[in-house]
Amino acid sequence: MSLSAVGVVGAVNECVTLFQWAKSAIPSLYSRWSGSQEQILQDHVLQLESGLQRLRDTLPAIYDLVNKAEWRSHEPVVAKLLPNLKDAVAEAEDLLDEFGWYEKKVQVEGNASQSSFIDFFHTVVQGSFNKLNDVQLRLNHLSNMGLRGVTRCFDKLVRPETTSLPNETKIFGRDKELKQLLGFLNVPTISKRKRATKTSSINASASNHVSNESRALDLPVLPIVGIGGVGKTTLAQHICSHQQVKSHFELIIWICVSDDFDVKRLTKEVIQSCTGNEATSDNLDSLQRALSNHVNNKRLLIVLDDTWDDALKENGQCWKRFCAPFRSALDGSTMLVTTRCPNVSQGVRTMEPIIVEGLKDDIFWNFFKLCAFGSEGSNSDPELEHIGKCILPKLKGSPLAAKTLGRMLSMDLQASHWNSIRESELWELKQEETDILPALRLSYMYLPFYLKQCFAFCAVYPKDYKFDKTLLVEIWAAEGLVDPQGGIPIQDIGYQYFEDLVTRSFFQKISSRYVIHDLLHDMAQMVSKQDCCILRNKSDLDKVPQNVRHLYVLPSSEFDDSSLLRLCKYTKLRTIICKKDLKKKAGFVMSKWCTKLPRMRVISCVSTDELPDNIGNWKHLQYIEIVKARPLKKIPSTFCWLYHLQILYAKNCRLESLPDGFSKLISLGKFESVGLGSCRRSRPEE
């Protein structure tokens, strides 16, 4: 899917202009039709216009429905319906996009020739665009199949409630973090270090405090931050169970926040934790006064586990309201907040957060053996251990990933079973709701819908791909994933999307480029498995979903022109990023794609010495890139029919001339090539 609610309204408004033109054009063609035929055409135009308005009213609600339905995609019925719903939405988007192409054609050609009128009436009014009603009916049918009334909240099956009692008797590889936490909490060591006084408490944390301006409250707040499944909760549980911690704090309160940061609910849970009795009042003032009395002059440790973005709602006032009663606690009290959201950490912290990352190699191997064999010291089967060590790099030190794969492996201690898991992608393996990828998927679910679409699209790129921010944002825009916002340049809006994903740790900066953590990449492939596909070798061609829309072709020696021509059967493709250099065959293959893949929006190929004559078939095309240096001998005149084209990169290709009519490319904003300096239309780099 691409067009947002804002984009849909804009696209429909453009098409309304198109229909006004069509209605006024019919009388000028009176000589070609009888009066009754003219009336029939006028009726058809009115019906199309009415249908388009209905689509305008329907689609924004359908986008919202898709977003809500993803929260229940762990349910079999919804999981089956959701791809069909997304496919129907994409059909509607393609329909709107093609109407938009005709709108731009009218802008370019105007009344210059009756041929444009004839083409419109034959192709649109009397031709394939009569499927508008079919698209509308399909959307209506799917939206009424049990998906209404879905709310955005975590199912307890997906996110079970946590407690302060550790699930694991032993914690692996967290000595450094435990020592840091004990230090920040001013917990006396076994050597009976002098208990912290008010002065020593302040001094001990002074070097770790941020400025008073960013402090949310008087109670020190220490976030524990990391991606899902890395062990934040386990670390907090072991702190709560630590003997010195239990001796140091008069009260230890554990609250599982999850995605519902309701101040009244949380206050009641804290009171119940303090007293053992359920709070019955529904008056927040009474509840908070009671809580203030319960914690008055007590040194307490409060843990808020699994805290999400809604803790910061109401511009942070909700968080401050919850924390207000704890000001009466004894100095030395502390709050730990576990979260996978860096913006939550930034919004609530008074101390620098503890970042929890994957376990280191040797420690992780011992933990993995415990998960797979039931014992750290299992050396009973060297072959299985060898396979296990080959699997280990996939898991990136994640304890939950080790538990997930360890459980799968332990079910069958045969080398064939272990090898099948070794050869599979993590996202292809069936997982329980509390396993690693469903756990990471919660981070995705909490994204705004527009960011979900942008991140899910990144699944088309292989692991360890180094993203250039500018190029990725340009492709997002070409795919229709960036919402127009008044007069703000679309690229600037895309940059903000990208930075929002960086802030949420979906991208990590490496030098001047960005990468996606391998486990997050697996999660992206899981949520977009019907839409995005990576071809590594010929056998992957048999795994491509029929409705795939985005493809990345790695430069495998197995690929030749005949194997890439097999892509022609995936007629809904919008994106091909082909890293296989087909040399002299490239133009031939592209010509076939132009005929069979009419919905292409983004094409990136290694090289070609010509663009095919039928490239004008790609009415949706918005981005074309030719990577390697090679003379581009031919740009056909039909290239000038690409009225949607935004970007043409032929940076290393020397062009000798441009076709007549190149100025008709009214959407072209960036054109880069060698030579033809006076013809370049690229904007300055931002």
C-alpha positions, -999 to 999 in steps of 0.1 A, spaced: 0 0 0 11 35 -6 -13 64 -8 -23 78 26 -56 94 35 -41 128 26 -27 115 -7 -60 98 -16 -79 131 -13 -53 149 -33 -54 123 -60 -91 123 -62 -93 161 -64 -69 160 -94 -91 134 -110 -122 156 -105 -104 182 -127 -98 155 -152 -135 147 -154 -145 183 -157 -122 184 -188 -137 152 -201 -173 164 -199 -164 196 -217 -144 177 -243 -173 155 -254 -192 182 -274 -160 189 -294 -161 153 -306 -198 155 -316 -190 148 -352 -177 114 -343 -208 103 -323 -245 106 -325 -265 125 -299 -274 93 -281 -238 82 -280 -228 116 -267 -253 112 -238 -241 77 -231 -205 91 -228 -216 119 -206 -234 93 -183 -203 72 -182 -182 101 -172 -206 110 -144 -207 74 -132 -169 73 -131 -168 106 -113 -193 94 -87 -174 62 -82 -142 81 -77 -159 102 -50 -171 70 -32 -135 57 -33 -124 90 -18 -148 85 11 -140 48 15 -102 46 13 -91 67 44 -113 45 66 -99 14 50 -63 25 57 -73 29 94 -89 -5 93 -57 -21 79 -38 -4 107 -61 -17 134 -63 -52 119 -25 -56 121 -30 -56 159 -50 -88 156 -29 -104 128 -18 -132 152 -54 -145 149 -58 -170 120 -89 -154 105 -75 -119 105 -41 -132 93 -59 -146 62 -80 -116 55 -53 -89 60 -32 -97 28 -64 -96 7 -75 -63 22 -40 -48 15 -42 -62 -20 -76 -46 -26 -63 -12 -13 -33 -15 -36 -56 -21 -66 -75 10 -57 -43 30 -54 -31 18 -88 -65 28 -103 -62 63 -88 -26 66 -99 -36 58 -135 -63 84 -134 -36 108 -123 -15 99 -153 -44 110 -176 -48 142 -156 -11 150 -162 -14 141 -199 -42 166 -202 -20 192 -186 8 185 -210 -11 181 -243 -42 201 -236 -63 207 -267 -33 202 -290 -48 171 -306 -81 152 -306 -61 120 -303 -57 126 -265 -95 129 -262 -100 97 -282 -74 78 -262 -90 89 -229 -125 79 -239 -115 46 -254 -91 36 -226 -108 51 -196 -145 57 -201 -152 27 -223 -123 5 -213 -106 -9 -182 -116 18 -158 -150 3 -156 -134 -19 -129 -138 10 -104 -170 -5 -91 -154 -39 -88 -126 -24 -67 -152 -6 -45 -172 -38 -40 -141 -58 -31 -131 -32 -4 -166 -31 10 -168 -69 11 -134 -74 28 -140 -46 53 -172 -63 65 -156 -97 72 -150 -95 109 -124 -67 110 -146 -38 122 -143 -27 158 -107 -36 163 -89 -16 189 -52 -7 191 -40 -26 222 -18 -55 230 -35 -88 234 -24 -104 267 -16 -135 246 10 -115 227 23 -95 257 19 -114 290 20 -95 323 53 -96 340 62 -98 377 92 -90 399 100 -127 403 127 -139 378 116 -165 353 153 -176 350 172 -187 381 205 -175 365 213 -144 346 239 -146 318 264 -119 309 250 -90 328 276 -85 355 285 -50 342 249 -39 340 241 -53 375 271 -35 389 260 -2 373 225 -5 386 236 -13 422 259 17 420 231 41 407 207 27 434 234 34 461 230 -1 474 257 -10 500 281 -37 489 288 -69 508 317 -51 524 292 -32 544 298 1 528 283 29 548 247 34 539 240 63 517 229 96 534 210 123 517 243 140 508 261 109 495 230 100 475 231 133 457 269 131 452 268 95 440 245 103 411 256 139 404 279 128 376 251 108 361 224 135 363 212 155 333 204 192 336 175 203 359 157 216 328 151 180 315 142 165 349 106 154 351 103 151 389 124 149 421 124 111 422 155 98 403 144 79 372 168 54 356 157 39 323 168 5 311 167 6 273 170 -20 246 152 -37 217 125 -64 225 138 -97 238 173 -84 248 167 -90 286 156 -57 301 129 -73 322 151 -101 333 177 -76 344 152 -56 364 138 -88 380 172 -99 392 178 -64 407 145 -67 426 155 -102 439 191 -91 449 195 -96 486 213 -63 491 186 -45 472 158 -61 492 176 -50 524 183 -15 512 147 -6 502 117 -6 525 94 -11 496 99 -27 462 70 -20 438 67 -37 404 42 -24 379 38 -40 344 27 -9 324 25 -23 288 7 0 264 -19 14 288 -4 43 307 -36 51 326 -27 71 357 -57 60 378 -51 23 370 -14 25 377 -19 44 410 -44 18 421 -18 -10 413 9 8 433 -14 12 463 -23 -25 461 14 -34 459 21 -12 490 -8 -24 512 -19 -58 498 -54 -44 495 -72 -33 464 -80 4 461 -117 9 457 -119 47 451 -122 60 416 -113 96 426 -78 103 414 -72 129 440 -81 105 468 -60 78 453 -29 100 450 -32 113 485 -35 78 498 -5 67 478 15 97 490 7 87 526 17 51 520 52 60 506 58 89 529 93 87 545 100 53 530 129 44 508 113 27 478 123 12 446 96 13 419 99 -6 387 78 4 357 82 -25 333 75 -24 296 68 13 292 57 26 259 52 60 241 18 67 257 36 74 290 45 108 273 10 117 262 -5 151 270 29 166 264 44 147 294 17 159 319 4 124 323 38 112 334 42 140 359 7 134 373 16 98 379 49 106 396 35 134 419 28 112 450 63 98 451 77 132 461 69 122 497 92 91 496 124 91 515 155 104 497 174 76 481 142 62 465 146 54 428 124 45 398 136 21 372 118 22 338 123 -6 313 115 5 277 124 -3 241 115 33 232 145 57 233 121 86 232 104 74 264 139 71 280 147 107 269 113 120 282 114 105 317 150 101 327 169 121 353 200 98 348 218 85 318 200 53 307 216 18 309 216 4 274 211 -34 272 226 -50 241 230 -86 229 251 -111 249 287 -116 239 298 -146 220 311 -171 246 284 -162 271 257 -163 244 269 -198 233 266 -211 269 231 -197 271 221 -211 237 233 -245 247 211 -243 278 181 -235 257 188 -261 230 203 -290 251 190 -282 286 225 -279 299 254 -254 294 279 -282 294 263 -305 268 289 -319 245 271 -351 237 267 -344 200 296 -326 182 276 -324 149 247 -307 166 270 -283 184 286 -274 150 252 -267 135 243 -247 166 273 -225 162 264 -219 126 229 -208 137 242 -185 165 251 -155 143 215 -151 132 204 -144 167 227 -114 174 231 -121 211 194 -119 218 184 -141 248 148 -143 235 160 -153 201 181 -181 217 150 -193 236 129 -193 205 154 -212 183 165 -234 213 129 -245 218 126 -254 181 158 -273 180 152 -292 213 121 -307 198 141 -329 175 178 -337 181 184 -349 146 210 -332 124 184 -330 95 160 -310 116 188 -287 129 200 -281 93 166 -272 81 164 -245 108 199 -234 100 190 -230 63 158 -211 70 154 -174 75 143 -166 110 112 -149 98 101 -180 79 100 -202 110 66 -206 128 68 -189 161 47 -187 193 32 -153 202 59 -147 229 89 -157 207 114 -132 193 98 -119 161 63 -115 176 80 -97 205 98 -73 182 67 -69 161 52 -50 190 77 -22 184 65 -21 148 28 -21 158 34 10 180 46 31 150 23 56 133 8 40 102 29 61 78 61 50 95 50 13 94 47 15 57 81 31 53 98 6 75 81 -24 61 92 -14 26 128 -16 38 124 -54 40 130 -55 2 167 -47 9 190 -74 21 205 -76 56 234 -54 63 224 -31 35 239 4 41 211 29 35 218 64 21 191 86 37 186 108 7 181 79 -18 158 60 5 136 90 11 134 96 -26 123 61 -32 97 63 -3 83 94 -21 83 76 -54 64 47 -39 38 71 -25 47 65 11 53 101 21 22 123 29 20 157 13 18 185 40 8 218 25 38 235 8 65 216 27 89 199 2 80 162 1 117 153 6 118 173 39 88 153 51 105 121 42 136 132 61 115 137 92 101 102 88 136 88 85 148 106 116 117 94 135 126 58 127 162 65 138 150 80 171 130 48 177 161 27 169 148 11 137 179 24 120 214 26 134 239 51 121 272 36 109 296 63 96 276 83 70 251 55 63 225 36 82 217 -1 89 188 -21 103 196 -45 131 194 -81 118 165 -91 141 145 -60 132 151 -68 96 138 -103 102 107 -87 118 103 -64 88 104 -94 65 78 -111 86 53 -82 85 58 -76 47 63 -112 35 35 -109 10 48 -76 -4 86 -77 -4 109 -104 -16 147 -108 -20 161 -131 -48 194 -145 -38 195 -175 -62 172 -193 -87 155 -214 -60 141 -182 -45 121 -176 -77 98 -205 -66 91 -187 -32 79 -154 -46 43 -146 -35 19 -141 -65 9 -106 -53 45 -94 -45 50 -57 -51 87 -51 -43 117 -72 -55 154 -70 -49 177 -91 -71 211 -99 -58 240 -103 -83 240 -141 -82 258 -159 -110 227 -181 -112 206 -153 -127 205 -148 -164 180 -131 -188 157 -162 -189 155 -164 -151 147 -127 -147 121 -129 -175 102 -152 -151 94 -121 -131 69 -111 -158 42 -133 -142 42 -111 -111 20 -84 -127 15 -64 -95 51 -55 -91 59 -19 -83 96 -21 -76 125 -39 -91 160 -32 -77 182 -55 -99 219 -58 -89 225 -84 -116 243 -69 -146 227 -84 -177 250 -64 -200 237 -65 -236 206 -84 -225 194 -57 -201 175 -37 -227 157 -69 -239 147 -79 -204 135 -44 -196 114 -44 -227 96 -75 -216 91 -60 -182 76 -29 -198 50 -50 -215 41 -74 -186 46 -53 -155 25 -22 -161 24 -10 -125 61 -3 -120 70 28 -99 106 22 -91 132 6 -113 169 4 -105 193 -16 -127 230 -20 -128 234 -9 -165 218 -8 -199 228 7 -232 193 15 -242 159 21 -228 132 1 -247 107 17 -270 78 6 -249 90 23 -217 60 46 -221 38 17 -209 50 24 -174 24 51 -166 31 47 -129 69 51 -131 83 77 -107 120 67 -102 145 52 -126 182 46 -118 210 32 -140 240 26 -118 271 18 -138 290 38 -164 280 28 -199 270 48 -229 232 51 -229 227 51 -267 190 55 -268 163 73 -249 131 68 -270 105 94 -276 80 73 -256 101 81 -225 84 115 -226 51 98 -217 63 92 -182 43 121 -167 47 108 -132 85 105 -134 101 123 -105 138 112 -106 161 100 -134 195 89 -122 219 80 -150 248 95 -131 276 75 -148 260 73 -182 270 97 -210 240 109 -230 245 125 -264 210 138 -268 175 139 -253 143 131 -272 120 158 -284 93 164 -259 116 159 -229 100 190 -214 67 171 -211 81 153 -180 63 178 -158 69 159 -126 107 154 -131 125 171 -102 159 155 -104 179 144 -135 215 135 -132 238 122 -160 272 128 -175 272 155 -201 242 176 -213 250 200 -185 226 226 -199 198 200 -198 202 190 -162 171 198 -142 183 185 -108 177 206 -78 206 214 -55 214 187 -30 199 195 4 
